[in-house]
Amino acid sequence: MWSTGPKPPSDLTTHRNIETVRRIQHLAVLCSLLRPDGPLARVLADALALDPLPLAERATRAPGLHPQVTKHWLESLWAPAALTPDEVEVVAWQNNATEMVTAVEEIHAIERLIGIRLATEMSDRPDVP
């Protein structure tokens, strides 16, 4: 069983992966605050249930974060001919405007509540997280 008690005092600025640990913790908090019956929780549960190997075999580094660049990159990962049947459902979900609008509203509400925004940034070096 995991300990939920207080951690001993330490200088967190020297912790090698503290920023990564905090990102994981922020993601866990965000997921914990999702309505279980909401569209975002449902699609994330579906995504987590996928076999990661097919996508891992197609995955490439994103060339940039501009919305159009990211769109093309995602389309290359999710090319219809390459998708497994389970992946088709996750990818198709994004085309449901009602679900997406509700998911965006869910994320915004949680970000306002906790004061932390889920953000995407480029990794400077491909060999270092």
N, C-alpha and C positions, 0 to 999 in steps of 0.2 A: 504494500500500500504506500502511496506517495505521502510525504509529509506536507501538511498545509500550514505548519507553524512558521513563525518568523525566522528569517535567515540570519546568520551571524553577521555583524557589521563587517563591511569590506569596502575597498575603494573600487566602485563599479567602473570607473573610468579605465582601470587597468585590465578589466575582464576582456579577454581576446575577442569574443564574439557577442558582446553585450548588445550592440545594435541589432544583430540578427535575433538574439533571444527576445528583445523587446518587440520586434516585428511579429514574431511567432505569438507572443503573448497578446499583442493588440489584435491579431487575427482571431485568436481564440475568444477574446472578449467580444469582438464584433459578431462572430458566429453564435456566441451564447446569447446575444441580444436579439437575434433574428426570431421573428414569429415562426414557430415550427410548421405552420400551415401556409406560410407566405411563399410567393414564387421564388424568391432568392434562396431560401432554405431548401426548397425542393430541387432546384437546378444544381445547387452545390452538393446536395446529397447524391444526386444522379452522377455528377462529375466525379465525386469521391468513389463511387461504386465502379467506375470504369477500370478496365485493365489498362495500366499505364504504358505497357510496352508498345502497342501500335503507335501511339502519339509520340513516344520517346524516339521511335525509329524515324519519324518524319520531322522531328523538332530541329529547328535551326535557331541560331541567335537572331534576335530581332534587330533589324538594321537601324531602327530609330523609333522615336516616340511620337512623331507627328501623327495625328489621327489618320491621315490617308496612308502613310507608310505602315502604320500598325494594322490598318484594315487589310492591306495587301498581304502582310505577313500572316495574319490570322487566316485569311482565305487560302494561303498556301498550306498551312497546317491542317486546315479543315476542308481540303478539296473533296468534293462529294465522292469521287471514285475511290478515294483512299479511306473513307470513314467505315468503321465497324458499325453494325446496326445500333449498338448502344450509344455510340458517339453521335449518330444521326439525331437522336432525340435531344441531346445536350446542345448541339449546334442549332437545330431547328427552333429550340426554345427562344433563342435570341431574336428571331423574326416575329415573335408575338409582341406587338407594341404594348398591349395592355400589361403583360407580364413584365416587360422591360421597364416601363414607366413606374410600375409599382415597386420593382426591385430598386430603381434609382431613388425613389422616395424613401424606401426602407434604409438604404445606405446613408442618405443625407440625414435622416432622423437620428440614426445611431451616432454618426459623426458629430452632430450637434450635441447630443447627450454626453458623449465622453470627451469631446474637444480634440479628438485625434482623427485625422483624415487618412483613409486608406489611399496610398499614393504609389505610383509606379515610377521607377527611375532606371536609367541605364546603368549597367555594371561597367565600371571603367576598364576592367581587365577580364578577359574570358576565363582566365585560370584561377581567379580569386572571387569568392562570393561577395 
